[in-house]
Amino acid sequence: MPIADEQLIEGIAPHDLIPAPWMVDAGCADADPSVFFPDHGRPATEAKAICAGCPVRVDCLDFALASHERFGIYGGMTEKERRVEARRRKQEAA
C-alpha cells in the first residue's frame, strides 16, 4: 500500500519505516522504549536484562553497528560498548 505524501517524514524513505523481519521476535517489542534510552549517567540495567534473554540480540546488535546508531541500548550494548565492538570487528576483519 503506497504512503500518502502527507504521511511522509522529511528525510525518511517509506522503506525505512518497515521493520526488519527479526524485529518481530525482539524481546523489547512490548517494553517501554524509554528503558532503552536511559538518561546520561544512568545504568542500563533494565534494558540489558531484557536484551540478555532476547532471541534476536545478535541481529539487533548487527543492525545498530551497521546503521551507526549513536544512542540507546541495542543488542545489550551501550553506545560506548558498541564503539568498542565496532573497532574489535574492524580489526578482526583486517
Phi and psi in radians as a Rosetta constraint file:
Dihedral C 1 N 2 CA 2 C 2 CIRCULARHARMONIC -1.175 0.35
Dihedral N 2 CA 2 C 2 N 3 CIRCULARHARMONIC 2.678 0.35
Dihedral C 2 N 3 CA 3 C 3 CIRCULARHARMONIC -1.733 0.35
Dihedral N 3 CA 3 C 3 N 4 CIRCULARHARMONIC 2.274 0.35
Dihedral C 3 N 4 CA 4 C 4 CIRCULARHARMONIC -1.194 0.35
Dihedral N 4 CA 4 C 4 N 5 CIRCULARHARMONIC 2.602 0.35
Dihedral C 4 N 5 CA 5 C 5 CIRCULARHARMONIC -0.926 0.35
Dihedral N 5 CA 5 C 5 N 6 CIRCULARHARMONIC -0.673 0.35
Dihedral C 5 N 6 CA 6 C 6 CIRCULARHARMONIC -1.246 0.35
Dihedral N 6 CA 6 C 6 N 7 CIRCULARHARMONIC -0.197 0.35
Dihedral C 6 N 7 CA 7 C 7 CIRCULARHARMONIC -1.624 0.35
Dihedral N 7 CA 7 C 7 N 8 CIRCULARHARMONIC -0.177 0.35
Dihedral C 7 N 8 CA 8 C 8 CIRCULARHARMONIC -1.362 0.35
Dihedral N 8 CA 8 C 8 N 9 CIRCULARHARMONIC 2.541 0.35
Dihedral C 8 N 9 CA 9 C 9 CIRCULARHARMONIC -1.849 0.35
Dihedral N 9 CA 9 C 9 N 10 CIRCULARHARMONIC 2.266 0.35
Dihedral C 9 N 10 CA 10 C 10 CIRCULARHARMONIC -0.963 0.35
Dihedral N 10 CA 10 C 10 N 11 CIRCULARHARMONIC 2.260 0.35
Dihedral C 10 N 11 CA 11 C 11 CIRCULARHARMONIC 1.556 0.35
Dihedral N 11 CA 11 C 11 N 12 CIRCULARHARMONIC -0.101 0.35
Dihedral C 11 N 12 CA 12 C 12 CIRCULARHARMONIC -2.059 0.35
Dihedral N 12 CA 12 C 12 N 13 CIRCULARHARMONIC 2.126 0.35
Dihedral C 12 N 13 CA 13 C 13 CIRCULARHARMONIC -1.394 0.35
Dihedral N 13 CA 13 C 13 N 14 CIRCULARHARMONIC 2.612 0.35
Dihedral C 13 N 14 CA 14 C 14 CIRCULARHARMONIC -0.941 0.35
Dihedral N 14 CA 14 C 14 N 15 CIRCULARHARMONIC -0.640 0.35
Dihedral C 14 N 15 CA 15 C 15 CIRCULARHARMONIC -1.201 0.35
Dihedral N 15 CA 15 C 15 N 16 CIRCULARHARMONIC -0.308 0.35
Dihedral C 15 N 16 CA 16 C 16 CIRCULARHARMONIC -1.253 0.35
Dihedral N 16 CA 16 C 16 N 17 CIRCULARHARMONIC -0.327 0.35
Dihedral C 16 N 17 CA 17 C 17 CIRCULARHARMONIC -1.576 0.35
Dihedral N 17 CA 17 C 17 N 18 CIRCULARHARMONIC -0.144 0.35
Dihedral C 17 N 18 CA 18 C 18 CIRCULARHARMONIC -1.533 0.35
Dihedral N 18 CA 18 C 18 N 19 CIRCULARHARMONIC 2.099 0.35
Dihedral C 18 N 19 CA 19 C 19 CIRCULARHARMONIC -1.172 0.35
Dihedral N 19 CA 19 C 19 N 20 CIRCULARHARMONIC 2.580 0.35
Dihedral C 19 N 20 CA 20 C 20 CIRCULARHARMONIC -1.150 0.35
Dihedral N 20 CA 20 C 20 N 21 CIRCULARHARMONIC 2.619 0.35
Dihedral C 20 N 21 CA 21 C 21 CIRCULARHARMONIC -0.958 0.35
Dihedral N 21 CA 21 C 21 N 22 CIRCULARHARMONIC -0.616 0.35
Dihedral C 21 N 22 CA 22 C 22 CIRCULARHARMONIC -1.158 0.35
Dihedral N 22 CA 22 C 22 N 23 CIRCULARHARMONIC -0.414 0.35
Dihedral C 22 N 23 CA 23 C 23 CIRCULARHARMONIC -1.132 0.35
Dihedral N 23 CA 23 C 23 N 24 CIRCULARHARMONIC -0.416 0.35
Dihedral C 23 N 24 CA 24 C 24 CIRCULARHARMONIC -1.077 0.35
Dihedral N 24 CA 24 C 24 N 25 CIRCULARHARMONIC -0.591 0.35
Dihedral C 24 N 25 CA 25 C 25 CIRCULARHARMONIC -1.642 0.35
Dihedral N 25 CA 25 C 25 N 26 CIRCULARHARMONIC 0.099 0.35
Dihedral C 25 N 26 CA 26 C 26 CIRCULARHARMONIC -1.113 0.35
Dihedral N 26 CA 26 C 26 N 27 CIRCULARHARMONIC 2.379 0.35
Dihedral C 26 N 27 CA 27 C 27 CIRCULARHARMONIC -1.141 0.35
Dihedral N 27 CA 27 C 27 N 28 CIRCULARHARMONIC -0.339 0.35
Dihedral C 27 N 28 CA 28 C 28 CIRCULARHARMONIC -1.626 0.35
Dihedral N 28 CA 28 C 28 N 29 CIRCULARHARMONIC 0.020 0.35
Dihedral C 28 N 29 CA 29 C 29 CIRCULARHARMONIC -0.949 0.35
Dihedral N 29 CA 29 C 29 N 30 CIRCULARHARMONIC -0.608 0.35
Dihedral C 29 N 30 CA 30 C 30 CIRCULARHARMONIC -1.841 0.35
Dihedral N 30 CA 30 C 30 N 31 CIRCULARHARMONIC 0.110 0.35
Dihedral C 30 N 31 CA 31 C 31 CIRCULARHARMONIC -1.503 0.35
Dihedral N 31 CA 31 C 31 N 32 CIRCULARHARMONIC 2.777 0.35
Dihedral C 31 N 32 CA 32 C 32 CIRCULARHARMONIC -1.210 0.35
Dihedral N 32 CA 32 C 32 N 33 CIRCULARHARMONIC 2.100 0.35
Dihedral C 32 N 33 CA 33 C 33 CIRCULARHARMONIC -0.991 0.35
Dihedral N 33 CA 33 C 33 N 34 CIRCULARHARMONIC -0.492 0.35
Dihedral C 33 N 34 CA 34 C 34 CIRCULARHARMONIC -1.111 0.35
Dihedral N 34 CA 34 C 34 N 35 CIRCULARHARMONIC -0.393 0.35
Dihedral C 34 N 35 CA 35 C 35 CIRCULARHARMONIC -1.058 0.35
Dihedral N 35 CA 35 C 35 N 36 CIRCULARHARMONIC -0.571 0.35
Dihedral C 35 N 36 CA 36 C 36 CIRCULARHARMONIC -1.571 0.35
Dihedral N 36 CA 36 C 36 N 37 CIRCULARHARMONIC 0.033 0.35
Dihedral C 36 N 37 CA 37 C 37 CIRCULARHARMONIC -2.333 0.35
Dihedral N 37 CA 37 C 37 N 38 CIRCULARHARMONIC 1.128 0.35
Dihedral C 37 N 38 CA 38 C 38 CIRCULARHARMONIC -1.166 0.35
Dihedral N 38 CA 38 C 38 N 39 CIRCULARHARMONIC 2.659 0.35
Dihedral C 38 N 39 CA 39 C 39 CIRCULARHARMONIC -1.044 0.35
Dihedral N 39 CA 39 C 39 N 40 CIRCULARHARMONIC 2.645 0.35
Dihedral C 39 N 40 CA 40 C 40 CIRCULARHARMONIC -0.913 0.35
Dihedral N 40 CA 40 C 40 N 41 CIRCULARHARMONIC 2.262 0.35
Dihedral C 40 N 41 CA 41 C 41 CIRCULARHARMONIC 1.530 0.35
Dihedral N 41 CA 41 C 41 N 42 CIRCULARHARMONIC -0.159 0.35
Dihedral C 41 N 42 CA 42 C 42 CIRCULARHARMONIC -1.537 0.35
Dihedral N 42 CA 42 C 42 N 43 CIRCULARHARMONIC 2.528 0.35
Dihedral C 42 N 43 CA 43 C 43 CIRCULARHARMONIC -1.197 0.35
Dihedral N 43 CA 43 C 43 N 44 CIRCULARHARMONIC 2.627 0.35
Dihedral C 43 N 44 CA 44 C 44 CIRCULARHARMONIC -1.787 0.35
Dihedral N 44 CA 44 C 44 N 45 CIRCULARHARMONIC 0.521 0.35
Dihedral C 44 N 45 CA 45 C 45 CIRCULARHARMONIC -0.979 0.35
Dihedral N 45 CA 45 C 45 N 46 CIRCULARHARMONIC -0.832 0.35
Dihedral C 45 N 46 CA 46 C 46 CIRCULARHARMONIC -1.127 0.35
Dihedral N 46 CA 46 C 46 N 47 CIRCULARHARMONIC -0.778 0.35
Dihedral C 46 N 47 CA 47 C 47 CIRCULARHARMONIC -1.108 0.35
Dihedral N 47 CA 47 C 47 N 48 CIRCULARHARMONIC -0.781 0.35
Dihedral C 47 N 48 CA 48 C 48 CIRCULARHARMONIC -1.118 0.35
Dihedral N 48 CA 48 C 48 N 49 CIRCULARHARMONIC -0.582 0.35
Dihedral C 48 N 49 CA 49 C 49 CIRCULARHARMONIC -1.158 0.35
Dihedral N 49 CA 49 C 49 N 50 CIRCULARHARMONIC -0.693 0.35
Dihedral C 49 N 50 CA 50 C 50 CIRCULARHARMONIC -1.149 0.35
Dihedral N 50 CA 50 C 50 N 51 CIRCULARHARMONIC -0.775 0.35
Dihedral C 50 N 51 CA 51 C 51 CIRCULARHARMONIC -1.113 0.35
Dihedral N 51 CA 51 C 51 N 52 CIRCULARHARMONIC -0.609 0.35
Dihedral C 51 N 52 CA 52 C 52 CIRCULARHARMONIC -1.014 0.35
Dihedral N 52 CA 52 C 52 N 53 CIRCULARHARMONIC -0.598 0.35
Dihedral C 52 N 53 CA 53 C 53 CIRCULARHARMONIC -1.754 0.35
Dihedral N 53 CA 53 C 53 N 54 CIRCULARHARMONIC 0.188 0.35
Dihedral C 53 N 54 CA 54 C 54 CIRCULARHARMONIC -1.426 0.35
Dihedral N 54 CA 54 C 54 N 55 CIRCULARHARMONIC 2.263 0.35
Dihedral C 54 N 55 CA 55 C 55 CIRCULARHARMONIC -1.252 0.35
Dihedral N 55 CA 55 C 55 N 56 CIRCULARHARMONIC -0.257 0.35
Dihedral C 55 N 56 CA 56 C 56 CIRCULARHARMONIC -2.046 0.35
Dihedral N 56 CA 56 C 56 N 57 CIRCULARHARMONIC 0.463 0.35
Dihedral C 56 N 57 CA 57 C 57 CIRCULARHARMONIC -0.968 0.35
Dihedral N 57 CA 57 C 57 N 58 CIRCULARHARMONIC -0.790 0.35
Dihedral C 57 N 58 CA 58 C 58 CIRCULARHARMONIC -1.130 0.35
Dihedral N 58 CA 58 C 58 N 59 CIRCULARHARMONIC -0.726 0.35
Dihedral C 58 N 59 CA 59 C 59 CIRCULARHARMONIC -1.079 0.35
Dihedral N 59 CA 59 C 59 N 60 CIRCULARHARMONIC -0.717 0.35
Dihedral C 59 N 60 CA 60 C 60 CIRCULARHARMONIC -1.109 0.35
Dihedral N 60 CA 60 C 60 N 61 CIRCULARHARMONIC -0.788 0.35
Dihedral C 60 N 61 CA 61 C 61 CIRCULARHARMONIC -1.110 0.35
Dihedral N 61 CA 61 C 61 N 62 CIRCULARHARMONIC -0.780 0.35
Dihedral C 61 N 62 CA 62 C 62 CIRCULARHARMONIC -1.032 0.35
Dihedral N 62 CA 62 C 62 N 63 CIRCULARHARMONIC -0.726 0.35
Dihedral C 62 N 63 CA 63 C 63 CIRCULARHARMONIC -1.051 0.35
Dihedral N 63 CA 63 C 63 N 64 CIRCULARHARMONIC -0.833 0.35
Dihedral C 63 N 64 CA 64 C 64 CIRCULARHARMONIC -1.109 0.35
Dihedral N 64 CA 64 C 64 N 65 CIRCULARHARMONIC -0.700 0.35
Dihedral C 64 N 65 CA 65 C 65 CIRCULARHARMONIC -1.202 0.35
Dihedral N 65 CA 65 C 65 N 66 CIRCULARHARMONIC -0.748 0.35
Dihedral C 65 N 66 CA 66 C 66 CIRCULARHARMONIC -1.159 0.35
Dihedral N 66 CA 66 C 66 N 67 CIRCULARHARMONIC -0.595 0.35
Dihedral C 66 N 67 CA 67 C 67 CIRCULARHARMONIC -1.699 0.35
Dihedral N 67 CA 67 C 67 N 68 CIRCULARHARMONIC 0.101 0.35
Dihedral C 67 N 68 CA 68 C 68 CIRCULARHARMONIC 0.947 0.35
Dihedral N 68 CA 68 C 68 N 69 CIRCULARHARMONIC 0.784 0.35
Dihedral C 68 N 69 CA 69 C 69 CIRCULARHARMONIC -1.034 0.35
Dihedral N 69 CA 69 C 69 N 70 CIRCULARHARMONIC 2.213 0.35
Dihedral C 69 N 70 CA 70 C 70 CIRCULARHARMONIC -1.716 0.35
Dihedral N 70 CA 70 C 70 N 71 CIRCULARHARMONIC -0.272 0.35
Dihedral C 70 N 71 CA 71 C 71 CIRCULARHARMONIC -2.289 0.35
Dihedral N 71 CA 71 C 71 N 72 CIRCULARHARMONIC 2.654 0.35
Dihedral C 71 N 72 CA 72 C 72 CIRCULARHARMONIC 1.596 0.35
Dihedral N 72 CA 72 C 72 N 73 CIRCULARHARMONIC 3.045 0.35
Dihedral C 72 N 73 CA 73 C 73 CIRCULARHARMONIC -1.772 0.35
Dihedral N 73 CA 73 C 73 N 74 CIRCULARHARMONIC 2.174 0.35
Dihedral C 73 N 74 CA 74 C 74 CIRCULARHARMONIC -2.344 0.35
Dihedral N 74 CA 74 C 74 N 75 CIRCULARHARMONIC 2.323 0.35
Dihedral C 74 N 75 CA 75 C 75 CIRCULARHARMONIC 1.041 0.35
Dihedral N 75 CA 75 C 75 N 76 CIRCULARHARMONIC 0.422 0.35
Dihedral C 75 N 76 CA 76 C 76 CIRCULARHARMONIC 1.416 0.35
Dihedral N 76 CA 76 C 76 N 77 CIRCULARHARMONIC 0.204 0.35
Dihedral C 76 N 77 CA 77 C 77 CIRCULARHARMONIC -2.138 0.35
Dihedral N 77 CA 77 C 77 N 78 CIRCULARHARMONIC 2.514 0.35
Dihedral C 77 N 78 CA 78 C 78 CIRCULARHARMONIC -1.364 0.35
Dihedral N 78 CA 78 C 78 N 79 CIRCULARHARMONIC 3.056 0.35
Dihedral C 78 N 79 CA 79 C 79 CIRCULARHARMONIC -1.014 0.35
Dihedral N 79 CA 79 C 79 N 80 CIRCULARHARMONIC -0.807 0.35
Dihedral C 79 N 80 CA 80 C 80 CIRCULARHARMONIC -1.110 0.35
Dihedral N 80 CA 80 C 80 N 81 CIRCULARHARMONIC -0.764 0.35
Dihedral C 80 N 81 CA 81 C 81 CIRCULARHARMONIC -1.111 0.35
Dihedral N 81 CA 81 C 81 N 82 CIRCULARHARMONIC -0.628 0.35
Dihedral C 81 N 82 CA 82 C 82 CIRCULARHARMONIC -1.190 0.35
Dihedral N 82 CA 82 C 82 N 83 CIRCULARHARMONIC -0.634 0.35
Dihedral C 82 N 83 CA 83 C 83 CIRCULARHARMONIC -1.092 0.35
Dihedral N 83 CA 83 C 83 N 84 CIRCULARHARMONIC -0.742 0.35
Dihedral C 83 N 84 CA 84 C 84 CIRCULARHARMONIC -1.101 0.35
Dihedral N 84 CA 84 C 84 N 85 CIRCULARHARMONIC -0.771 0.35
Dihedral C 84 N 85 CA 85 C 85 CIRCULARHARMONIC -1.118 0.35
Dihedral N 85 CA 85 C 85 N 86 CIRCULARHARMONIC -0.689 0.35
Dihedral C 85 N 86 CA 86 C 86 CIRCULARHARMONIC -1.096 0.35
Dihedral N 86 CA 86 C 86 N 87 CIRCULARHARMONIC -0.752 0.35
Dihedral C 86 N 87 CA 87 C 87 CIRCULARHARMONIC -1.098 0.35
Dihedral N 87 CA 87 C 87 N 88 CIRCULARHARMONIC -0.744 0.35
Dihedral C 87 N 88 CA 88 C 88 CIRCULARHARMONIC -1.057 0.35
Dihedral N 88 CA 88 C 88 N 89 CIRCULARHARMONIC -0.786 0.35
Dihedral C 88 N 89 CA 89 C 89 CIRCULARHARMONIC -1.151 0.35
Dihedral N 89 CA 89 C 89 N 90 CIRCULARHARMONIC -0.666 0.35
Dihedral C 89 N 90 CA 90 C 90 CIRCULARHARMONIC -1.124 0.35
Dihedral N 90 CA 90 C 90 N 91 CIRCULARHARMONIC -0.761 0.35
Dihedral C 90 N 91 CA 91 C 91 CIRCULARHARMONIC -1.166 0.35
Dihedral N 91 CA 91 C 91 N 92 CIRCULARHARMONIC -0.652 0.35
Dihedral C 91 N 92 CA 92 C 92 CIRCULARHARMONIC -1.140 0.35
Dihedral N 92 CA 92 C 92 N 93 CIRCULARHARMONIC -0.622 0.35
Dihedral C 92 N 93 CA 93 C 93 CIRCULARHARMONIC -1.327 0.35
Dihedral N 93 CA 93 C 93 N 94 CIRCULARHARMONIC -0.353 0.35
